[in-house]
Amino acid sequence: QVVLEESGGGLVRSGGSLRLSCVGLGVIFRISKMQWYRQSPGKGRELVASLGSDGVAEYEYDVKGRFTIYKDSDRNKLFLQMTNLKPEDTGVYHCKSFGFAQWGQGTQVTVSS
């Protein structure tokens, strides 16, 4: 069974930074394609960033250059470093392992203008 737990969200002002963390059980981050999704008010979940097992990262257009996805494979943890945050980044952020259906509870990020 895959269990994912996100943390690190909070309330920040526009231009601020946050680092989100995700710890997982039942999935080996080292060999998995890991993803961060965001669910904004009134919208469905959208893919923000992904990190392949080969280390190749991909980003949604609006966060490219501001967000960095990376992982600590020894600790089976996934991170999302977010800088220059904007109000439109507000939402609940979830990590996910590609190919598995399970979602964590997410962590709330709120960016004030």
C-alpha positions as a Markdown table, in Angstrom:
| # | Residue | x | y | z |
|---|---|---|---|---|
| 1 | Gln | 0.0 | 0.0 | 0.0 |
| 2 | Val | 1.3 | 3.4 | -1.0 |
| 3 | Val | 1.1 | 6.1 | 1.7 |
| 4 | Leu | 2.2 | 9.7 | 0.9 |
| 5 | Glu | 2.3 | 12.6 | 3.3 |
| 6 | Glu | 3.0 | 16.2 | 2.4 |
| 7 | Ser | 4.1 | 19.0 | 4.6 |
| 8 | Gly | 5.6 | 22.5 | 4.4 |
| 9 | Gly | 2.7 | 24.6 | 3.3 |
| 10 | Gly | 1.7 | 27.9 | 4.8 |
| 11 | Leu | 0.7 | 31.5 | 4.3 |
| 12 | Val | 3.3 | 33.7 | 2.6 |
| 13 | Arg | 3.3 | 37.1 | 0.9 |
| 14 | Ser | 3.7 | 37.4 | -2.8 |
| 15 | Gly | 7.4 | 37.0 | -3.7 |
| 16 | Gly | 8.0 | 34.7 | -0.8 |
| 17 | Ser | 9.3 | 31.2 | -0.7 |
| 18 | Leu | 8.3 | 27.8 | 0.7 |
| 19 | Arg | 9.7 | 24.3 | 0.5 |
| 20 | Leu | 7.2 | 21.4 | 0.4 |
| 21 | Ser | 8.1 | 17.9 | 1.5 |
| 22 | Cys | 6.6 | 14.6 | 0.7 |
| 23 | Val | 7.5 | 11.3 | 2.5 |
| 24 | Gly | 6.3 | 8.0 | 1.1 |
| 25 | Leu | 5.8 | 4.4 | 2.2 |
| 26 | Gly | 5.2 | 1.6 | -0.2 |
| 27 | Val | 6.9 | 3.3 | -3.1 |
| 28 | Ile | 10.6 | 3.7 | -3.8 |
| 29 | Phe | 11.2 | 7.3 | -4.9 |
| 30 | Arg | 14.6 | 6.4 | -6.4 |
| 31 | Ile | 13.1 | 4.3 | -9.2 |
| 32 | Ser | 9.7 | 6.1 | -9.5 |
| 33 | Lys | 8.5 | 9.1 | -11.5 |
| 34 | Met | 7.3 | 11.5 | -8.8 |
| 35 | Gln | 5.0 | 14.4 | -9.3 |
| 36 | Trp | 3.6 | 17.5 | -7.5 |
| 37 | Tyr | 0.0 | 18.5 | -8.3 |
| 38 | Arg | -1.9 | 21.6 | -7.2 |
| 39 | Gln | -5.6 | 22.0 | -6.7 |
| 40 | Ser | -6.7 | 25.6 | -6.7 |
| 41 | Pro | -10.0 | 26.9 | -5.6 |
| 42 | Gly | -12.7 | 26.1 | -8.2 |
| 43 | Lys | -10.2 | 24.1 | -10.3 |
| 44 | Gly | -9.2 | 20.5 | -10.7 |
| 45 | Arg | -5.8 | 19.1 | -9.9 |
| 46 | Glu | -3.1 | 20.3 | -12.2 |
| 47 | Leu | 0.3 | 18.9 | -12.7 |
| 48 | Val | 2.9 | 21.4 | -11.5 |
| 49 | Ala | 6.2 | 19.4 | -11.7 |
| 50 | Ser | 7.5 | 16.0 | -12.3 |
| 51 | Leu | 10.8 | 14.2 | -11.7 |
| 52 | Gly | 11.6 | 11.1 | -13.6 |
| 53 | Ser | 13.7 | 8.2 | -12.3 |
| 54 | Asp | 16.4 | 9.4 | -14.7 |
| 55 | Gly | 16.5 | 12.8 | -12.9 |
| 56 | Val | 14.8 | 14.7 | -15.7 |
| 57 | Ala | 12.5 | 17.4 | -14.3 |
| 58 | Glu | 9.5 | 19.0 | -16.1 |
| 59 | Tyr | 7.5 | 21.9 | -15.0 |
| 60 | Glu | 4.2 | 23.5 | -15.8 |
| 61 | Tyr | 4.8 | 26.7 | -17.8 |
| 62 | Asp | 3.8 | 29.2 | -15.2 |
| 63 | Val | 6.2 | 27.8 | -12.5 |
| 64 | Lys | 9.2 | 27.2 | -14.7 |
| 65 | Gly | 12.1 | 29.1 | -13.3 |
| 66 | Arg | 10.4 | 29.6 | -9.9 |
| 67 | Phe | 9.9 | 26.0 | -8.7 |
| 68 | Thr | 12.4 | 23.2 | -8.3 |
| 69 | Ile | 11.5 | 19.6 | -7.8 |
| 70 | Tyr | 14.1 | 17.3 | -6.3 |
| 71 | Lys | 14.3 | 14.2 | -4.1 |
| 72 | Asp | 16.4 | 12.7 | -1.4 |
| 73 | Ser | 16.4 | 9.0 | -2.5 |
| 74 | Asp | 18.2 | 7.9 | 0.7 |
| 75 | Arg | 15.4 | 9.2 | 2.8 |
| 76 | Asn | 12.6 | 8.5 | 0.3 |
| 77 | Lys | 11.6 | 12.1 | 0.3 |
| 78 | Leu | 10.4 | 14.5 | -2.4 |
| 79 | Phe | 10.6 | 18.2 | -2.3 |
| 80 | Leu | 9.3 | 21.2 | -4.1 |
| 81 | Gln | 11.2 | 24.4 | -3.6 |
| 82 | Met | 9.0 | 27.4 | -4.5 |
| 83 | Thr | 10.3 | 30.9 | -4.9 |
| 84 | Asn | 8.8 | 34.2 | -6.1 |
| 85 | Leu | 5.4 | 32.9 | -5.1 |
| 86 | Lys | 2.4 | 34.5 | -6.7 |
| 87 | Pro | -1.3 | 34.6 | -5.5 |
| 88 | Glu | -2.2 | 32.2 | -8.4 |
| 89 | Asp | 0.1 | 29.6 | -6.8 |
| 90 | Thr | -2.5 | 29.3 | -4.0 |
| 91 | Gly | -3.9 | 25.8 | -3.6 |
| 92 | Val | -3.5 | 22.4 | -2.0 |
| 93 | Tyr | -0.3 | 20.7 | -3.1 |
| 94 | His | -0.2 | 16.9 | -3.4 |
| 95 | Cys | 2.7 | 14.6 | -4.3 |
| 96 | Lys | 2.0 | 11.5 | -6.3 |
| 97 | Ser | 3.9 | 8.5 | -7.7 |
| 98 | Phe | 3.2 | 8.1 | -11.3 |
| 99 | Gly | 1.3 | 4.8 | -11.9 |
| 100 | Phe | -0.2 | 4.6 | -8.5 |
| 101 | Ala | -3.7 | 5.9 | -7.6 |
| 102 | Gln | -3.0 | 7.0 | -4.0 |
| 103 | Trp | -3.0 | 10.6 | -3.0 |
| 104 | Gly | -1.8 | 12.2 | 0.2 |
| 105 | Gln | -3.9 | 14.6 | 2.2 |
| 106 | Gly | -2.0 | 17.5 | 0.6 |
| 107 | Thr | -0.6 | 20.7 | 2.1 |
| 108 | Gln | -2.2 | 24.1 | 1.8 |
| 109 | Val | -0.2 | 27.0 | 0.2 |
| 110 | Thr | -1.7 | 30.4 | 0.4 |
| 111 | Val | 0.0 | 33.4 | -1.2 |
| 112 | Ser | -1.3 | 36.8 | -0.4 |
| 113 | Ser | -0.9 | 39.8 | -2.6 |
